[in-house]
Amino acid sequence: MPITFRGQAAQIRWGYHCAATLGTWTVEAGVLSAQIEHVDAFRVSQSPLMLVVGASSHPLDGLQISGGTLTARLGPQENSDAASSSTA
């Protein structure tokens, strides 16, 4: 049974640049589907793109935009607040 995650706000980033701001979003079976609030056409066409939700980020693959909806496949989580705050 696939796990579904939902939220109300997220960003798509290209490096430190915001490529898109997302409103309502859902991740089901590793596929992101989101309503777009704002998109920078140049930045969202670059690579690599990351979905950023709070302190976690996930790489995106196969991003498509149709009307006001964005879909993409998610890769594994790359960082978290806990991982970035650990000391050596």
Steps between C-alpha positions, in 0.01 A plus 500: 500500500657832394556770760356843424641830629317830471584860576402860446830665403831400343765627260680366198859624511783508253803539722415789733251650253125455531374352173139461613283544807237237554167515676317176573716198416480120524762228471364155427709202389799730452320744269452865593186679384465866598313820429741772385479840666799654317750365248819638346502342154879518462590362842245218491653382169845461661648200677530370761171604658407425861168488681549681832249446779609643832852373569486204260575492130446243229640498146244518219499317170267524201342829603197601293275803522151499355278798567547580867607148602854367540586129506837331551659184636677534836839360586609409856523768767840669491512696825306581811521742789630218724776406254613858447517575872715201598854574614821322410 
